[in-house]
Amino acid sequence: MTGPEDEQKKRAAKPLLSFIEKPDAEEGREGARASSKSAREDEAQSRREAAARRLAELERQRLETEAAAAEDDEAARKAEDTRIREEMAAVEADLRARLGPGEARRPSPAMAAPLPDDEEPVRRRRAAPRREEYRDDEYHDDEWKPLVDPRIVIDAVSRSRNLIIATTLLGIILGVAYGLSLPKMYSSTADILVNPRSIQTVGPDLTPDQLPTDASLAVIESQSRLIDSASVLTKVIDQTGLLRDPEFNGSMKPGAIAGFIASLRQLLTGPGAEDEMGLETKVLANLRKSLTVSRDPKSFIISVTVKTREPEKSAELANIISNVFQEQLGVQDSELAKRATGELSARLANLKAGVEKADSAVQKFKAEHDLVDVQGRLITDDDVANLNNQLSAARAETIRLRARAESLNNATADSLFVDGLPEGLNSGVITALRSQYAAARQQAEGLATKLGPRHPALIQAQSQAAGLRREVEAELARIRNASEVDLQRSQQQEKDLSARLAQLKVRYAGNNEDMVKLRELEREANAQRTVYEAFLLRTRETGEQQGFNTANVRVISGARPALEPLGPSRRTILLAGLVLGLLAGLGIAILRGIYAALVGGGRNATDRDDTPPPPAHDAGGASPQPGETRLTAAKRRARAGG
């Protein structure tokens, strides 16, 4: 044959291994065509067939191009084809030996078919009938075969029925034993509202100002730690008599499994620390284990939960712990007030002595320097102030009298009759004389119009008016003289007051240095007196607070006996033991099946034939490499020969 024909035979030899390396591309297409029922699917299938024909045409053109360039010897190609057929026959024989006579696979048509001509590969792929559906019990080679055959695992599970039943029964027994040995526990919870701001018994506000958030949370957290402290729990133990309670003093016998474990631990370790502890310490430790204190991060509510074997006991302990916690907070505040009162009282003695010493120094200094005071003020200061006020009043009186004297000096009888009394002159005598003079003058003027100038009645009237005028002038002179006397007296008094004030000022100026020292002593005494009074007031306040519970704490929800125990019920534990035992048996059976499949090298685990199959040799007489299947060895030799 020519070179192109050899190349075509070389390309046609590939279908011999095609059933091993990859599935037929037309198989999926034929299946899709067979299952299509609509016109759209038929049209799509037609397009796929056209594409397949186009691909076949391109493949043929490629083969022709490669055949034209091939120069290999046809005899070598035939020998290669013959060797590949022999290797495939050996592989098929090996597969038959592994599967057994009853499960031998049918030989692939591609293994027995003669080499196609130049058009055979494309034509056979186009017209090849659709293969059978892929089944789990048929594998074309080891490359497509799964690592573990599911049939082997299922068979191993079916043969391990006794093991599964045994593990299931064992799980049930363990579940029953655990459920019977597990004691029933009941929990009760009491909620406590803790306000970080304490109640103020003194001052205008009932509670102090709001603390910062971090400080408030720190106070709440610190107070919550007080609940499980020894100071609270020991009082609870004394009130409830837990020293005689078998659940807390350790005299209660545990269940079967727990008792066995406790006995074994005591046997191995000897008398432990619990046996050597005091009874009260042991009860305290057990009570602390059964107590749970929690707090909501977003609130000031503390939850106190107690877990015991009796619901009434749990509720009683939770309520008693809450009450003792409240009392303990009050005791702490009372002790704090008592301690503060003691510290302040001790300080008061020193402060009182300091105040007395300062007051004595002030009084001694006043006595030494002749500084006398009345109601906290020096006499010198009062004298200066009084004289200053008197001098001011005398000066004002002198000014008033001088103005009055000047007004009287300028006044005459005519001015009094015409203009009236001057300012500051208030004399009833002048007022009466002025009225009489006016009446007499009017009468004289009236008679002058009727009578002659020498008429006795007219002369009498004129004489009466002149007499009244002289009386007015005499009264005015008397008042003027009295005003002058008053003015002189006022001026003299002003001079006397000025002289006395000057003398006091001279004396006061001489005592300036003494006054400076005196004021310094007085300031020191006042400062010590202020501190002493503040301490005295605070001591009385803290003393009054000793009898009050200023803790702002109250129980908002008391504990009640629980209706249901904690944890799963015994029925649930029994079902869990059953399920776990069943799963354990299934797991062991599956692992045994997987191990048998892996150790058996791909043989059927149901066939327990320990006789190994005869080793298969290839045409060249070489055996497969360790860990290499015959098919892989055949491929390797085919590539090496090519």
Sequence and secondary structure as in RCSB ss.txt:
>XXXX:A:sequence
MTGPEDEQKKRAAKPLLSFIEKPDAEEGREGARASSKSAREDEAQSRREAAARRLAELERQRLETEAAAAEDDEA
ARKAEDTRIREEMAAVEADLRARLGPGEARRPSPAMAAPLPDDEEPVRRRRAAPRREEYRDDEYHDDEWKPLVDP
RIVIDAVSRSRNLIIATTLLGIILGVAYGLSLPKMYSSTADILVNPRSIQTVGPDLTPDQLPTDASLAVIESQSR
LIDSASVLTKVIDQTGLLRDPEFNGSMKPGAIAGFIASLRQLLTGPGAEDEMGLETKVLANLRKSLTVSRDPKSF
IISVTVKTREPEKSAELANIISNVFQEQLGVQDSELAKRATGELSARLANLKAGVEKADSAVQKFKAEHDLVDVQ
GRLITDDDVANLNNQLSAARAETIRLRARAESLNNATADSLFVDGLPEGLNSGVITALRSQYAAARQQAEGLATK
LGPRHPALIQAQSQAAGLRREVEAELARIRNASEVDLQRSQQQEKDLSARLAQLKVRYAGNNEDMVKLRELEREA
NAQRTVYEAFLLRTRETGEQQGFNTANVRVISGARPALEPLGPSRRTILLAGLVLGLLAGLGIAILRGIYAALVG
GGRNATDRDDTPPPPAHDAGGASPQPGETRLTAAKRRARAGG
>XXXX:A:secstr
  HHHHHHHHHHTTHHHHHHHS  HHHHHHHHHHH  SHHHHHHHHHHHHHHHHHHHHHHHHHHHHHHH    HH
HHHHHHHHHHHHHHHHHHHHHHHH GGG     HHHHS    TTHHHHHHHH        TT  SSTTTS SS H
HHHHHHHHHTHHHHHHHHHHHHHHHHHHHHHS   EEEEEEEEE SS   SSSS SS     HHHHHHHHHHHHH
TTTSHHHHHHHHHHHTGGG HHHHS S   HHHHHHHHHHHHHH S HHHHS HHHHHHHHHHHHEEEEE TTSS
EEEEEEEESSHHHHHHHHHHHHHHHHHHHHHHHHHHHHHHHHHHHHHHHHHHHHHHHHHHHHHHHHHHTT  EET
TEEHHHHHHHHHHHHHHHHHHHHHHHHHHHHHHHH  HHHHHHH S TT   HHHHHHHHHHHHHHHHHHHHHHH
S TT HHHHHHHHHHHHHHHHHHHHHHHHHHHHHHHHHHHHHHHHHHHHHHHHHHHHHHHTHHHHHHHHHHHHHH
HHHHHHHHHHHHHHHHHHHHTTS    EEEEE     SS SS  HHHHHHHHHHHHHHHHHHHHHHHHHHHHHHT
TT  TT    S       TTS    TT  HHHHHHHHHHHH 
